[in-house]
Amino acid sequence: MSSHFKLKQKQRTQSFKKTMTRERSVSKRRQFIIQLSKNKKEQNLYRRRQKLQNDFLKSQFENFENQNGNIPALIKLHYQKNDLVSVSNLIKQLEEKLGSVDEIREIAQQLEEENLYPYLISLIEKESNVVLCSNSLSILTSIGSTIPKMLPYFIAQGLLEKSIKVLKIAPLQINSIRCIGHIVSNLEDGNEFFLLKIIVQLFIEIFEETQKIKIKRETLWCFSCFLSRRPLPDFDDYKEFLPYVYKSIYEKDEEILIDTFNILASITTDKENIQTIIDSADISHSINLLSHKSHGVQSAVVKLIGNIVSGTDEQTDYVIKLSVLPGLVSLLSNEKSFLRRQACWVCSNILCQKVHIPTVSDYGIIKLLQDIIKNDFFDVKREAIFCFSKIFTLSEPGFILKITTKKLIKRLMQFFDIEDQQLIYLVLKIFRDYLVVGNDSYQINNLEENVSLTLLEENNVFKKIEKLISHKNQQICYLSRQIIDWVIENQIEIDMSEEMIEQPLSFDINTPLQIINTMNKK
């Protein structure tokens, strides 16, 4: 039995695969550990060498800077030795040093003294070193946006063409798009519009190939730079890209929304394009964005809405039916003055249609405009005065008499003491229209009292107007005299100078004056 068991065990042992001996296994493990140690040692040695090289370049740069304060001269020194590694490191340091406007101007002057601009522009084509290309583009873009007079020279050296050429290289897209945008937005002429068709095709490809928000953001910003120029480029040159702009209305990114609506606002400055935008873009969704949390988005949307309501009556009616007025009410009470001013501007364009005045009043907008005239910033008050000028010119007599109160008159009188001659004229015209309406109501309805005349007299409006007769502006002088002559003609008992009363009548209150046509939409 015992011999049989030993035989089976021997057979089983012989059937197994041969393995290394214990001594061999220990030896191999030691060799593996030694190799790992060697690799780690080589990596650490490489890192120390890189650190020493970087420290050497840094110390060389610092010594050179302490002596001359001129990085570009050091770049020139290394590129003449064809040391591209050192040049790349120095350009990276130079790009990081760009900060304030003064620093950019100083570096720009140093680059010009060393005649390095052609070399930097040539580096953009070094596609094998993407970091070097990107840093060179960043430096040139910062200098061009800060010192616009350098842009014609950059263009002559081929910067715009090279930026377009590398536009398809993913790591360079953002800097190349920024470079193109700054070049276009700072040029004084529109000679670069011939490139718009090429760039539009590239932008379409970028939008179709990428989902990165940052690249879309820069692309829309660059496109808005093209359309911010005046005159606008031909619609046919960029219409192929507009479907991507319309889709961007639904994006969540704040900067994309701002640039999208700035693009649409720029397009609608040409009234011939307004209907195209209405038919293609979602105006209802745009109006909803008037309540967006970002003031920048709200401002861009208001620009678009203001341009649309400055179009035809049908286009204005379309926007009114989409419930734009509640959004304007919110903006008129907004904490930001520039949004209140823009909202007043939109209201001014809406009020150019007589039919919308009662609707505007129903939403409490006229009361908000009165509050703005009382205690807001001057530029906001100015837009509100344009609104009241159109209300008093177009409204029904009963409506004018209803909204004109002692408070409103006092608030309007404060504009007689300012230097803005157009506002003085508009306020005078408001008082003249109020007098006409009040006088007609007094005569037609056989009232016992001329309410408008009494209210103006009680607030000493005529004394203020009398002083304006000697105003240096002839238009203000004429309109002031027109009002005073009408008061004298009707033998109103008002405390005026004897010299004024002895003057012959010059005007009739209903005589139209060919002065400023305030009914034109701005």
C-alpha positions as CSV (number, residue, x, y, z in Angstrom):
1,M,0.0,0.0,0.0
2,S,2.8,2.3,0.9
3,S,4.7,1.7,-2.4
4,H,1.6,2.3,-4.4
5,F,1.0,5.7,-2.7
6,K,4.6,6.7,-3.4
7,L,4.3,5.7,-7.1
8,K,1.1,7.9,-7.5
9,Q,2.8,10.8,-5.8
10,K,5.8,10.6,-8.1
11,Q,3.6,10.4,-11.2
12,R,1.6,13.5,-10.0
13,T,4.8,15.4,-9.4
14,Q,6.2,14.6,-12.8
15,S,3.0,15.7,-14.6
16,F,3.2,19.3,-13.3
17,K,4.8,22.1,-15.3
18,K,8.4,22.8,-14.4
19,T,8.9,26.0,-12.4
20,M,12.0,27.9,-11.3
21,T,13.7,27.0,-8.2
22,R,13.5,29.0,-5.0
23,E,17.0,30.4,-5.5
24,R,16.1,31.5,-9.1
25,S,12.8,33.1,-8.0
26,V,14.6,35.1,-5.2
27,S,17.2,36.2,-7.7
28,K,14.7,37.4,-10.3
29,R,12.7,39.3,-7.7
30,R,15.9,41.1,-6.6
31,Q,16.7,42.0,-10.2
32,F,13.2,43.4,-10.7
33,I,13.5,45.5,-7.5
34,I,16.9,46.8,-8.6
35,Q,15.4,47.7,-12.1
36,L,12.6,49.7,-10.4
37,S,15.1,51.5,-8.3
38,K,17.2,52.4,-11.3
39,N,14.1,53.7,-13.2
40,K,13.1,55.8,-10.3
41,K,16.6,57.1,-9.9
42,E,16.7,58.1,-13.6
43,Q,13.4,59.9,-13.3
44,N,14.5,61.8,-10.3
45,L,17.7,62.6,-12.0
46,Y,15.8,63.9,-15.1
47,R,13.6,66.0,-12.9
48,R,16.6,67.5,-11.1
49,R,18.3,68.2,-14.4
50,Q,15.1,69.9,-15.7
51,K,14.8,71.9,-12.5
52,L,18.5,73.0,-12.7
53,Q,18.0,74.0,-16.4
54,N,14.8,76.0,-15.5
55,D,16.5,77.5,-12.5
56,F,19.5,78.4,-14.7
57,L,17.2,80.0,-17.3
58,K,15.3,81.8,-14.5
59,S,18.4,83.1,-12.9
60,Q,19.8,84.1,-16.3
61,F,16.6,85.9,-17.0
62,E,16.5,87.6,-13.6
63,N,20.1,88.7,-13.9
64,F,19.5,90.0,-17.4
65,E,16.3,91.7,-16.2
66,N,18.1,93.3,-13.3
67,Q,20.7,94.7,-15.7
68,N,18.4,95.7,-18.5
69,G,14.7,94.9,-17.6
70,N,14.3,93.7,-21.2
71,I,13.0,90.1,-21.8
72,P,12.7,90.6,-25.6
73,A,16.4,91.2,-25.8
74,L,17.0,87.9,-24.1
75,I,14.6,86.2,-26.6
76,K,16.5,87.7,-29.5
77,L,19.7,86.5,-28.0
78,H,18.5,82.9,-27.9
79,Y,16.6,82.8,-31.2
80,Q,19.8,84.0,-32.9
81,K,21.5,80.9,-31.4
82,N,18.5,78.8,-32.7
83,D,17.8,77.8,-29.2
84,L,14.0,77.2,-29.6
85,V,13.6,75.6,-26.1
86,S,14.9,78.7,-24.4
87,V,12.9,80.9,-26.7
88,S,9.8,79.0,-25.8
89,N,10.4,79.3,-22.1
90,L,11.1,83.0,-22.3
91,I,8.0,83.7,-24.4
92,K,6.0,81.8,-21.9
93,Q,7.4,84.1,-19.1
94,L,6.8,87.1,-21.3
95,E,3.1,86.1,-21.8
96,E,2.7,85.6,-18.0
97,K,4.1,89.0,-17.4
98,L,1.4,90.7,-19.4
99,G,-0.9,92.3,-16.9
100,S,-1.8,95.9,-16.7
101,V,-2.0,98.3,-19.6
102,D,1.3,100.0,-18.6
103,E,3.1,96.6,-18.6
104,I,1.7,95.7,-22.0
105,R,2.8,99.1,-23.4
106,E,6.3,98.7,-21.9
107,I,6.7,95.2,-23.4
108,A,5.3,96.3,-26.7
109,Q,7.9,99.1,-26.9
110,Q,10.7,96.6,-26.0
111,L,9.6,94.2,-28.7
112,E,9.5,97.0,-31.2
113,E,13.0,98.2,-30.3
114,E,14.3,94.6,-30.8
115,N,12.3,94.2,-34.0
116,L,10.8,91.0,-32.8
117,Y,7.3,91.3,-34.1
118,P,8.0,89.6,-37.5
119,Y,9.7,86.8,-35.5
120,L,6.7,86.4,-33.1
121,I,4.3,86.3,-36.1
122,S,6.4,83.7,-37.8
123,L,6.2,81.5,-34.7
124,I,2.5,81.1,-35.2
125,E,3.2,78.7,-38.0
126,K,5.4,76.4,-35.8
127,E,2.6,73.9,-35.5
128,S,5.0,71.3,-34.0
129,N,5.3,73.5,-30.8
130,V,1.7,74.3,-30.0
131,V,2.5,76.0,-26.7
132,L,4.9,78.4,-28.4
133,C,2.3,79.2,-31.1
134,S,-0.4,79.8,-28.5
135,N,1.8,82.1,-26.3
136,S,2.9,84.1,-29.3
137,L,-0.7,84.6,-30.4
138,S,-1.6,85.6,-26.9
139,I,1.1,88.2,-26.7
140,L,0.3,89.7,-30.1
141,T,-3.5,89.8,-29.3
142,S,-2.9,91.6,-26.0
143,I,-0.7,94.2,-27.6
144,G,-3.1,94.7,-30.6
145,S,-6.1,95.1,-28.3
146,T,-4.3,97.6,-26.0
147,I,-2.5,99.5,-28.8
148,P,-4.8,99.6,-31.8
149,K,-2.3,101.6,-33.9
150,M,-0.1,98.4,-34.1
151,L,-2.9,96.4,-35.9
152,P,-2.2,97.7,-39.4
153,Y,1.4,96.7,-39.0
154,F,0.4,93.2,-37.7
155,I,-1.9,92.8,-40.6
156,A,0.8,93.8,-43.1
157,Q,3.0,91.1,-41.5
158,G,0.3,88.5,-42.1
159,L,-1.0,88.1,-38.6
160,L,-4.7,87.9,-39.7
161,E,-4.0,85.3,-42.4
162,K,-1.9,83.2,-40.1
163,S,-4.5,83.3,-37.3
164,I,-7.1,82.1,-39.8
165,K,-4.8,79.3,-41.0
166,V,-4.4,77.8,-37.5
167,L,-8.0,78.3,-36.6
168,K,-8.7,74.6,-37.2
169,I,-5.9,73.4,-34.8
170,A,-7.8,72.6,-31.6
171,P,-5.2,73.8,-29.0
172,L,-4.9,77.1,-30.9
173,Q,-8.5,77.8,-31.6
174,I,-9.3,80.1,-28.6
175,N,-6.3,82.3,-29.0
176,S,-6.6,82.5,-32.8
177,I,-10.4,83.4,-32.5
178,R,-9.5,86.1,-29.9
179,C,-6.8,87.5,-32.2
180,I,-9.2,87.8,-35.2
181,G,-11.9,89.4,-33.0
182,H,-9.6,92.0,-31.6
183,I,-8.2,92.8,-35.0
184,V,-11.7,93.3,-36.5
185,S,-13.1,95.3,-33.5
186,N,-10.2,97.8,-33.4
187,L,-9.7,98.5,-37.1
188,E,-10.8,101.9,-38.2
189,D,-11.9,100.8,-41.7
190,G,-13.9,97.9,-43.0
191,N,-11.4,96.6,-45.5
192,E,-11.3,93.2,-43.8
193,F,-14.9,92.3,-44.6
194,F,-13.7,90.3,-47.6
195,L,-12.4,87.7,-45.1
196,L,-15.9,87.4,-43.5
197,K,-17.1,84.7,-45.9
198,I,-14.0,82.5,-45.2
199,I,-14.3,83.0,-41.5
200,V,-18.0,82.2,-41.5
201,Q,-17.4,78.9,-43.1
202,L,-14.7,78.1,-40.5
203,F,-17.0,79.1,-37.7
204,I,-19.7,76.8,-39.1
205,E,-17.2,73.9,-39.1
206,I,-16.2,74.7,-35.5
207,F,-19.8,74.7,-34.3
208,E,-20.5,71.4,-36.0
209,E,-17.4,69.7,-34.7
210,T,-17.1,70.9,-31.1
211,Q,-19.4,70.9,-28.1
212,K,-17.0,72.9,-25.9
213,I,-18.7,75.9,-24.4
214,K,-15.5,78.0,-24.3
215,I,-14.9,77.7,-28.0
216,K,-18.5,78.5,-28.9
217,R,-18.3,81.5,-26.6
218,E,-15.2,82.9,-28.3
219,T,-16.6,82.2,-31.7
220,L,-19.8,84.1,-31.1
221,W,-17.9,86.9,-29.5
222,C,-15.6,87.2,-32.6
223,F,-18.7,87.1,-34.9
224,S,-20.3,89.9,-32.9
225,C,-17.1,91.9,-33.4
226,F,-17.6,91.7,-37.2
227,L,-21.2,92.9,-36.9
228,S,-20.5,95.7,-34.5
229,R,-18.7,97.5,-37.3
230,R,-20.5,100.2,-39.3
231,P,-21.6,100.0,-41.9
232,L,-22.8,96.4,-41.5
233,P,-21.4,93.8,-43.9
234,D,-23.8,92.4,-46.5
235,F,-26.4,90.1,-45.1
236,D,-25.6,87.4,-47.6
237,D,-22.0,87.3,-46.4
238,Y,-22.9,85.9,-43.0
239,K,-26.5,84.6,-43.2
240,E,-25.3,80.9,-43.4
241,F,-24.0,81.2,-39.8
242,L,-27.2,82.7,-38.4
243,P,-29.0,79.3,-37.7
244,Y,-26.2,78.6,-35.2
245,V,-26.9,82.0,-33.6
246,Y,-30.6,81.3,-33.4
247,K,-29.9,78.0,-31.6
248,S,-27.6,79.8,-29.1
249,I,-30.6,81.6,-27.7
250,Y,-31.4,78.5,-25.7
251,E,-27.9,78.1,-24.2
252,K,-27.4,78.4,-20.5
253,D,-24.0,80.1,-20.6
254,E,-24.2,83.8,-19.7
255,E,-21.5,85.0,-22.1
256,I,-22.9,83.0,-25.0
257,L,-26.3,84.6,-24.4
258,I,-24.8,88.1,-24.3
259,D,-22.9,87.7,-27.5
260,T,-25.9,86.0,-29.2
261,F,-28.2,88.9,-28.5
262,N,-25.6,91.5,-29.3
263,I,-25.3,89.8,-32.7
264,L,-29.1,90.0,-33.3
265,A,-29.2,93.6,-32.0
266,S,-26.5,94.6,-34.4
267,I,-28.3,92.9,-37.3
268,T,-31.6,94.7,-36.5
269,T,-30.0,98.1,-36.5
270,D,-30.7,97.8,-40.2
271,K,-34.5,98.0,-40.3
272,E,-34.6,95.8,-43.5
273,N,-33.4,92.9,-41.4
274,I,-35.9,93.1,-38.6
275,Q,-38.6,91.0,-40.2
276,T,-36.0,88.3,-41.0
277,I,-35.0,88.1,-37.3
278,I,-38.7,88.0,-36.2
279,D,-39.4,85.1,-38.6
280,S,-36.3,83.1,-37.7
281,A,-35.5,83.7,-34.0
282,D,-37.6,82.9,-31.0
283,I,-38.6,86.4,-29.9
284,S,-41.0,85.0,-27.3
285,H,-38.2,83.2,-25.6
286,S,-36.0,86.3,-25.9
287,I,-38.6,88.4,-24.1
288,N,-38.7,85.8,-21.3
289,L,-35.0,86.4,-20.8
290,L,-35.7,90.0,-19.7
291,S,-36.0,88.5,-16.3
292,H,-32.6,86.7,-16.5
293,K,-30.4,86.9,-13.4
294,S,-27.6,88.4,-15.5
295,H,-27.7,92.1,-16.1
296,G,-25.5,91.7,-19.2
297,V,-28.1,89.3,-20.7
298,Q,-30.9,91.6,-19.9
299,S,-29.1,94.5,-21.5
300,A,-28.4,92.6,-24.7
301,V,-32.0,91.5,-25.0
302,V,-33.3,95.0,-24.4
303,K,-31.2,96.2,-27.3
304,L,-32.8,93.7,-29.6
305,I,-36.3,94.5,-28.4
306,G,-35.7,98.2,-28.8
307,N,-34.5,97.8,-32.3
308,I,-37.5,95.7,-33.3
309,V,-40.1,98.2,-31.9
310,S,-38.4,100.9,-33.8
311,G,-39.5,99.2,-37.0
312,T,-42.9,99.1,-38.6
313,D,-46.2,99.3,-36.7
314,E,-46.9,95.7,-37.3
315,Q,-43.5,94.7,-35.9
316,T,-44.1,96.8,-32.8
317,D,-47.6,95.2,-32.4
318,Y,-46.1,91.7,-32.6
319,V,-43.7,92.4,-29.7
320,I,-46.5,94.0,-27.6
321,K,-48.7,90.9,-28.1
322,L,-45.8,88.8,-26.8
323,S,-46.2,90.5,-23.4
324,V,-43.0,92.6,-23.4
325,L,-44.5,95.3,-21.2
326,P,-44.3,93.3,-17.9
327,G,-40.6,92.8,-18.5
328,L,-40.1,96.5,-19.2
329,V,-42.0,97.3,-15.9
330,S,-39.5,95.2,-14.0
331,L,-36.5,96.8,-15.8
332,L,-37.8,100.4,-15.0
333,S,-37.4,99.5,-11.3
334,N,-34.1,97.6,-11.7
335,E,-31.2,98.6,-9.5
336,K,-28.9,99.1,-12.5
337,S,-29.3,102.6,-14.1
338,F,-28.2,101.5,-17.5
339,L,-31.0,98.9,-17.6
340,R,-33.5,101.6,-16.5
341,R,-32.2,103.9,-19.3
342,Q,-32.5,101.2,-21.9
343,A,-36.0,100.3,-20.8
344,C,-37.0,104.0,-21.1
345,W,-35.6,104.0,-24.6
346,V,-37.7,101.0,-25.6
347,C,-40.8,102.6,-24.1
348,S,-40.1,105.8,-26.1
349,N,-40.1,103.8,-29.3
350,I,-43.3,102.0,-28.3
351,L,-45.0,105.3,-27.4
352,C,-44.5,106.5,-31.0
353,Q,-47.7,104.7,-31.8
354,K,-50.8,106.4,-30.3
355,V,-52.7,103.2,-29.9
356,H,-50.2,101.8,-27.4
357,I,-50.2,104.7,-25.0
358,P,-53.3,103.5,-23.0
359,T,-51.8,100.0,-22.8
360,V,-48.5,101.4,-21.5
361,S,-50.4,103.4,-18.9
362,D,-52.4,100.4,-17.8
363,Y,-49.2,98.7,-16.8
364,G,-48.2,101.6,-14.6
365,I,-45.3,102.6,-16.8
366,I,-46.2,106.3,-16.8
367,K,-46.0,106.5,-13.0
368,L,-42.6,104.8,-13.1
369,L,-41.4,107.3,-15.6
370,Q,-42.6,110.1,-13.3
371,D,-40.5,108.6,-10.5
372,I,-37.5,108.4,-12.8
373,I,-37.8,112.1,-13.6
374,K,-37.8,112.9,-9.9
375,N,-34.8,111.1,-8.5
376,D,-32.8,109.1,-11.1
377,F,-29.5,109.7,-12.9
378,F,-29.5,112.3,-15.6
379,D,-29.1,110.0,-18.6
380,V,-32.1,107.9,-17.3
381,K,-34.1,111.1,-16.8
382,R,-33.3,112.2,-20.4
383,E,-34.8,109.1,-21.9
384,A,-37.9,109.5,-19.7
385,I,-38.4,113.0,-21.0
386,F,-38.5,111.7,-24.6
387,C,-41.3,109.4,-23.5
388,F,-43.3,112.2,-22.0
389,S,-42.7,114.3,-25.1
390,K,-44.4,111.7,-27.2
391,I,-47.2,111.1,-24.7
392,F,-48.1,114.8,-24.7
393,T,-47.9,115.0,-28.5
394,L,-50.0,112.0,-29.4
395,S,-52.4,111.3,-26.5
396,E,-56.0,112.2,-26.3
397,P,-56.7,115.5,-24.5
398,G,-58.5,113.8,-21.6
399,F,-55.6,111.5,-21.0
400,I,-53.1,114.4,-20.9
401,L,-55.2,116.4,-18.4
402,K,-55.5,113.2,-16.3
403,I,-51.8,112.4,-16.0
404,T,-50.6,116.0,-15.6
405,T,-50.3,116.8,-11.9
406,K,-48.6,119.4,-9.8
407,K,-45.9,116.9,-8.9
408,L,-45.2,116.2,-12.6
409,I,-45.0,119.9,-13.5
410,K,-42.5,120.5,-10.7
411,R,-40.4,117.6,-11.8
412,L,-40.4,118.9,-15.4
413,M,-39.5,122.4,-14.3
414,Q,-36.1,121.3,-13.0
415,F,-34.9,120.8,-16.6
416,F,-35.1,124.5,-17.2
417,D,-31.9,124.9,-15.2
418,I,-29.7,122.4,-17.1
419,E,-27.4,122.9,-20.1
420,D,-28.9,120.2,-22.3
421,Q,-30.7,122.4,-24.9
422,Q,-32.6,119.6,-26.5
423,L,-34.2,118.6,-23.1
424,I,-35.1,122.2,-22.4
425,Y,-36.8,122.4,-25.8
426,L,-38.7,119.1,-25.2
427,V,-40.0,120.3,-21.8
428,L,-41.1,123.6,-23.3
429,K,-42.9,121.6,-26.0
430,I,-44.6,119.5,-23.3
431,F,-45.9,122.6,-21.6
432,R,-47.1,124.1,-24.9
433,D,-49.0,120.9,-25.8
434,Y,-50.5,120.9,-22.3
435,L,-51.6,124.5,-22.7
436,V,-53.2,123.7,-26.1
437,V,-55.1,120.7,-24.7
438,G,-56.3,122.6,-21.6
439,N,-57.4,125.6,-23.7
440,D,-59.3,123.5,-26.2
441,S,-61.1,121.6,-23.3
442,Y,-61.9,125.0,-21.6
443,Q,-63.5,126.4,-24.7
444,I,-65.2,123.3,-26.0
445,N,-66.7,122.2,-22.7
446,N,-67.5,125.8,-21.5
447,L,-65.6,125.2,-18.3
448,E,-65.4,127.8,-15.6
449,E,-61.6,127.5,-15.3
450,N,-58.7,126.8,-17.7
451,V,-57.2,124.0,-15.6
452,S,-53.9,123.8,-17.5
453,L,-53.3,127.5,-17.4
454,T,-54.1,127.7,-13.7
455,L,-51.9,124.8,-12.8
456,L,-48.9,126.2,-14.6
457,E,-49.4,129.7,-13.1
458,E,-49.6,128.3,-9.6
459,N,-46.3,126.6,-10.0
460,N,-44.6,129.7,-11.5
461,V,-43.9,128.0,-14.8
462,F,-44.3,131.2,-16.8
463,K,-41.7,133.0,-14.8
464,K,-39.2,130.2,-15.7
465,I,-40.3,130.4,-19.3
466,E,-39.9,134.1,-19.4
467,K,-36.2,133.8,-18.5
468,L,-35.7,131.5,-21.5
469,I,-36.7,134.1,-24.0
470,S,-33.2,135.4,-23.9
471,H,-31.7,132.0,-24.2
472,K,-28.7,131.6,-26.6
473,N,-30.5,128.8,-28.5
474,Q,-32.9,130.4,-31.0
475,Q,-35.2,127.4,-31.0
476,I,-35.7,127.6,-27.3
477,C,-36.1,131.4,-27.6
478,Y,-38.8,131.1,-30.2
479,L,-40.8,128.5,-28.4
480,S,-40.6,130.4,-25.0
481,R,-41.8,133.5,-26.7
482,Q,-44.6,131.6,-28.4
483,I,-45.9,130.5,-25.0
484,I,-45.6,133.9,-23.4
485,D,-47.2,135.7,-26.3
486,W,-50.2,133.4,-26.1
487,V,-50.5,134.0,-22.4
488,I,-50.4,137.8,-23.0
489,E,-52.8,137.6,-25.9
490,N,-55.4,135.9,-23.7
491,Q,-54.9,138.7,-21.1
492,I,-53.9,136.3,-18.4
493,E,-53.1,138.1,-15.1
494,I,-49.6,137.0,-14.6
495,D,-46.7,138.8,-12.9
496,M,-44.3,139.6,-15.8
497,S,-42.0,142.5,-16.5
498,E,-43.6,145.6,-18.2
499,E,-41.0,145.3,-21.0
500,M,-42.3,141.8,-21.8
501,I,-46.0,142.9,-21.9
502,E,-45.2,145.8,-24.2
503,Q,-43.7,143.4,-26.8
504,P,-46.0,142.8,-29.8
505,L,-47.3,139.3,-30.4
506,S,-45.0,137.1,-32.5
507,F,-46.7,133.7,-32.6
508,D,-49.9,131.9,-32.3
509,I,-49.9,128.9,-29.8
510,N,-51.0,126.5,-32.6
511,T,-48.3,127.7,-35.1
512,P,-46.2,124.7,-36.0
513,L,-42.5,125.2,-35.6
514,Q,-40.0,123.6,-38.0
515,I,-37.6,122.7,-35.3
516,I,-36.6,119.3,-33.9
517,N,-38.8,116.5,-35.1
518,T,-39.1,114.7,-31.8
519,M,-41.5,112.3,-33.2
520,N,-38.9,110.4,-35.1
521,K,-37.9,107.2,-33.4
522,K,-34.4,107.2,-32.2
